[in-house]
Amino acid sequence: MNKEILITVIERALVIEDMLSQIFRTLLEIEKPNSKTLSHKTSALSFMTKVDLLFDLERIDLDSYNLLKMFGEIRNQFMHNIDSDTFSIVLERLNKNSKLLKIDTEFPNYFKDAIDSNQQERIYDLAFQKLALDIHDILETVRKKIFEEKLDNINSALKAIEKEKLEKFMTLLYESIDEFSDIFSQQMKDLTGIDYGDYISKGIVTILNKKIESIK
C-alpha cells in the first residue's frame, strides 16, 4: 500500500467532508456537535448523500456535482480497496483517466510528454490536488452564499421588528395627542367658553408629520 498517496487522499477528503458538514450545519441551523446526521457517528450522512442534497437544493450546478462525484469515487477506491495504491490503478478502474487530467488544460499535455509511469503518477497526483482545490473553492463559495442569505434574513427580521415597534409607538403617540387635546380643549372651554374642538390635536399632528418627513 502506498501510504503517502493514501495520506494525501485522506487529508483532502477530510477537509472536503468537513466543509460539506459545515455547509449543512449553517443551512439547517444545527448547532449541537454530536448531531446524528453531521457528526462522525455511523448514522451520519455519507459523502455522496451530502453532495446529492446540495445538488437537489440547487446549491451546486451539474459541473460542480460531477467534480464532487469523481472526487468521492476516487476517495472510495483508495479507502476501501487495499490494492488501490496508485492513481493509475484507481483511475483505470473508474475509467476516469482523461476526465481527471481535464481538470486543467495543461495536464493532458504534461501526461503525454511523461517519460515513464512515475512521471505519469506524479501528474495524476497533481491533477487530484487541483481537483481538491477546485472543490474547496466551490464549497467555500456555497458556504459564503448561505451565510450571506442567513444574514439577510436576520436583517429583514430585525427591520420588521423595528417597523412594528415604530408603528406601535406612533399609535400610542397619536392617541396621547388626542387625549391631551381633549383634556386641554375642555379646560380652555371651561375658562373661555370657546370650544377649540380638535384644532389643537390637528395642529400638533401636522407639525409632527412635517418633522418626520424632514428626517426621512
N, C-alpha and C positions, 0 to 999 in steps of 0.2 A: 504494500500500500504506500502510495506517495503522500506522506504526511504533510509535506509543505503545501501541495496543491489542496489537500483536504482542509487544512487550517485556513487557507485563503478563502475557499468557498464557504466554509462555516462562518468565518468572520463577516463576510459580506452578507450572508443570509441572515445572520442575527441582527445586523443593523437594519436591513430592509424589513424584516419581520417586526422589529420593534417600531419602526416608522408606521407600518400598517396598523399596528395595535394602537399607537398614539392617535392616529387619524380617527379611528373608530371611537376611542375614548372621548375625543373632542366632539365628534359628530353626534354621539349618543349620550354625551354628558355622563359617562361612567367614571366615577372618581375612585372607588374602592380598589386597592391594589390586588386583592385576591379574587378578582372577577372570574366567574366560571368560564366566560367566553373569550376573555382577552388577557388572561394571565398565562402562566406556564403549566397549568393543570392539564390533565388528559382530556378534560371537557372543553378546552379552548378551541376556538375556530381554527381550522387548518389554514395554511398559507393561501392555497387556491380559493378556499371559501371566501376569505377576505378580499382577494382580488376580484372574484366573481361579483361580490356585493358592491365593490367600488364601481365596477362596470355597470351593473344593473341600476345603481343610483346615479349614473351618468356623471361620475366624478372623474373618470378617465375615459379617453377615447379608445377606439379599436386598436390603433397602433401601440398605444401605451399598454393596453391589455395584453397584446401579443408579446411584447417585451417582457412583461412580468411573468407570463406563462412560460416563455422559454427559459427565463432565469429559474423558475420553480422546477422545471423538468430537469435542468442541468444539476441543480442542487440535490434533487431527489436521487439521481443516479449516483452521485458521489457519496451520499449519506446512507444509502440503503443497499448498495451492491459493493461487496468487498473487492471485486476485481475491477471496479471502475476507478482506476488510479491515474488516468491521464485524460486530458481534454479530447485527445484524438479518439480514444475508445468511446467515451461518453457521447461525443458529437456524432460519431459514426452510428451508434445505436439509435440515437434520436433523429438521425438524418437532418442535423442542424448545422453541418459544417459551414456551408456557404451562407446560411442565414446569420450565424453569429459573426462571421467576417464582415458582413454588410453593415454592421453597427457603425462602421466608419469607412469612408470611400477609399482610404489608403490601405486598409488591411488586406483586401484581396490581392493587391499588387505586392505587398510585402510577402504574403504567403506564397505567391507564385515564384518569387525570387529566392525563397528559402532554399538553402543548400542541403539540409538534412532534416530528419524528424525532430531533432532537438530544437532547431530554429522554428519549425512549424508549431511545435508545442508552445514555445515562448510567445508566438504571435496569437495563438488561441488564448493563452493566458491574458495577454494584453487586451484582447477583444472582450474577454469576460469581465475584466476590470472596468473597461469602458461601458459595458452593458450595466454593471452595477452602479456606476456613477450616473449614467443617464437615468436609471430608475430612481436613484436617490433624488435627483433634481425634479423628476416628475412628481414624486410623492411629497417633496417639500413644497412644491407649488400648490398641490392639492391641500396640504395641511394649512398653508397660509390663507388660501381662499376660504376654507371652512372657518378658520379663526376670525377672519375679517367679517364673514357673514354673522357669526355669533356676536361680534362687537356691534355690528349694525342693528341686530335685533335688540340688544341690550339698550342701545341709544334710543331706538324707536320706542321701547317700553318706557324708558325714563322720560322721554318727551311727552308721551301720552299721560303719564302720571302727573308731570308738571302742568300740563294743559288742564287736566281735571282739577287739580288743586287751585289753579288760577281762576277757573270758571266758578268754583265754589266760593273763592274769596270775593270775586266780583259780585256774585249773587248776594252774599252777606253784606257787602259794602253798599250796594244799591238799596237793599232792604233797610239798612241802618239810616241811609239818607232819607228814605221815605218816612221812617218812624220819627226821625229828628224834625223833618219838615212839618209833619202833622202836629207834633207837640209844640214846636215854635210858632206855627201858624195859629194854633188855638190860643197860645199865650198872647200873641200880638192882637188877636181879635178881641180878647178879654180886655186888653189895655186900651186899644184904639177904636175898637168897634169895626175895624176893617178886616175883611176876610181875604187873606192872601192866597188861599187855596193851595194849589201845588206849584205856585211860581217859584218858591224857594227850592223845592226839590228839582224842578226842571233846570233852574239856573245852575245849581251845583253839578248836576249830571252833565250839562252842556260843557261847563268848564273842565270837568274831569275827563270827558271824552276827547276834548281838544288836547289836553295834556298827554293823554295816552297816544293819540295819533302822532304827536310831535316826537315821540321817542321810538316809534316803530322803525 
